[in-house]
Amino acid sequence: MLRNILKSKIHRIKVTDKNIQYEGSLTIDEEILRKADILEGEIVQVVNITNGNRWETYVIKGKKGSGECILNGGTARLGEVGDELIIISSALIDTAQARGFISKKIFLGENNKILAENAKLANSDTPQPKTLDPKS
């Protein structure tokens, strides 16, 4: 049996721009995508922590090191600049592999700079694993 498992999570990325005239999707800084093991074109779920909206879209690679997170097309109506989002990527994994799989989690701070990767944050009660083998 295959299980739909959390593969990657980008936690508290802030929306930096909106472009309703674009064909659609979500643009995210290339460096953040790489660290989170999310590929351009990958389908993701987006949770807007600020207003409670939730949707599914695909990712477009943004300028590396820019910290950008741009809501494009119709999704531009689901948030505002400054809103905090959680980006969730999943994978279908065999049950045996899923039992030992460690999700990749990226925690962002000011200007969408990476604060931690799979580590316990000072304000979190839940310890996170320090390493990830995405092929597990």
C-alpha positions as CSV (number, residue, x, y, z in Angstrom):
1,M,0.0,0.0,0.0
2,L,1.1,3.5,-0.7
3,R,0.8,6.3,1.9
4,N,0.5,10.0,1.1
5,I,3.3,11.4,3.4
6,L,4.5,14.9,4.2
7,K,7.7,15.2,2.0
8,S,8.6,18.8,2.6
9,K,7.3,21.9,4.5
10,I,8.2,25.5,4.2
11,H,7.1,27.1,7.5
12,R,6.0,30.8,7.7
13,I,7.1,32.1,4.4
14,K,5.8,35.6,3.9
15,V,4.1,36.8,0.7
16,T,6.3,39.4,-0.9
17,D,4.1,40.3,-4.0
18,K,0.9,39.4,-5.9
19,N,0.4,39.3,-9.7
20,I,-3.2,38.6,-10.6
21,Q,-2.5,38.9,-14.4
22,Y,-0.1,36.0,-14.3
23,E,-1.3,32.6,-15.6
24,G,-1.2,31.0,-12.2
25,S,0.8,29.3,-9.5
26,L,3.2,30.3,-6.7
27,T,6.7,31.7,-7.2
28,I,9.2,30.9,-4.5
29,D,12.9,31.8,-4.1
30,E,15.0,29.0,-5.8
31,E,17.3,28.6,-2.8
32,I,14.3,28.0,-0.5
33,L,12.9,25.4,-2.9
34,R,16.2,23.6,-3.1
35,K,16.6,23.4,0.7
36,A,13.0,22.2,1.0
37,D,13.5,19.6,-1.8
38,I,10.6,21.0,-3.9
39,L,11.0,21.0,-7.6
40,E,9.7,23.6,-10.1
41,G,6.3,22.5,-11.3
42,E,5.7,20.3,-8.2
43,I,2.1,20.4,-6.8
44,V,1.9,21.9,-3.3
45,Q,-0.8,22.7,-0.8
46,V,-0.7,26.2,0.6
47,V,-2.1,27.2,4.0
48,N,-2.4,30.9,4.6
49,I,-1.9,31.2,8.4
50,T,-3.0,34.9,8.4
51,N,-6.5,34.4,6.9
52,G,-7.2,30.6,7.0
53,N,-7.4,30.1,3.2
54,R,-6.1,26.8,1.9
55,W,-5.4,25.8,-1.8
56,E,-3.4,23.6,-4.1
57,T,-1.2,24.9,-6.9
58,Y,2.2,24.3,-8.5
59,V,5.5,26.0,-7.9
60,I,7.6,28.3,-10.1
61,K,11.3,28.9,-9.3
62,G,12.0,32.5,-8.3
63,K,15.2,34.5,-8.2
64,K,17.8,32.7,-6.0
65,G,18.5,34.5,-2.7
66,S,15.7,37.0,-3.2
67,G,13.3,35.6,-0.5
68,E,10.5,36.1,-2.9
69,C,7.1,34.5,-2.5
70,I,4.6,35.7,-5.1
71,L,1.0,34.7,-5.4
72,N,0.1,34.5,-9.1
73,G,-3.1,34.4,-11.1
74,G,-6.2,33.5,-9.1
75,T,-4.2,32.7,-6.0
76,A,-3.4,36.4,-5.7
77,R,-7.0,36.8,-4.4
78,L,-6.3,34.3,-1.5
79,G,-3.7,36.4,0.3
80,E,-2.0,39.8,0.8
81,V,1.6,40.9,0.9
82,G,2.9,40.2,4.4
83,D,0.6,37.1,4.9
84,E,2.4,34.1,6.4
85,L,2.0,30.8,4.5
86,I,2.9,27.1,5.1
87,I,3.8,25.3,1.9
88,I,3.3,21.5,2.0
89,S,4.6,19.0,-0.5
90,S,3.7,15.3,-0.2
91,A,4.9,12.0,-1.7
92,L,3.3,8.6,-2.2
93,I,5.6,6.2,-0.3
94,D,5.3,2.5,0.4
95,T,4.2,1.8,3.9
96,A,7.5,0.2,4.9
97,Q,9.5,3.2,3.7
98,A,7.0,5.6,5.2
99,R,7.6,4.3,8.7
100,G,11.1,5.6,8.7
101,F,10.8,8.6,6.4
102,I,11.9,11.9,7.7
103,S,10.2,14.9,6.2
104,K,12.2,18.0,5.2
105,K,11.2,21.1,7.1
106,I,12.4,24.6,6.5
107,F,11.7,27.3,9.0
108,L,11.9,30.9,7.8
109,G,12.3,34.2,9.6
110,E,12.6,37.9,8.6
111,N,12.8,38.6,4.9
112,N,12.1,34.8,4.3
113,K,15.7,33.9,5.4
114,I,16.2,30.3,6.4
115,L,16.4,30.1,10.2
116,A,16.6,26.3,10.6
117,E,16.3,23.1,8.6
118,N,14.9,20.0,10.4
119,A,16.0,21.4,13.8
120,K,14.2,22.3,17.0
121,L,13.4,26.0,17.1
122,A,13.7,27.9,20.4
123,N,10.0,28.6,20.5
124,S,8.9,25.0,19.5
125,D,8.1,22.2,21.9
126,T,8.4,19.6,19.2
127,P,12.0,18.4,18.4
128,Q,12.6,18.0,14.7
129,P,15.1,15.5,13.1
130,K,18.5,17.1,12.1
131,T,19.0,15.1,8.9
132,L,17.0,14.0,5.9
133,D,17.6,11.3,3.3
134,P,15.0,12.2,0.7
135,K,15.5,8.8,-0.9
136,S,14.5,6.9,2.3
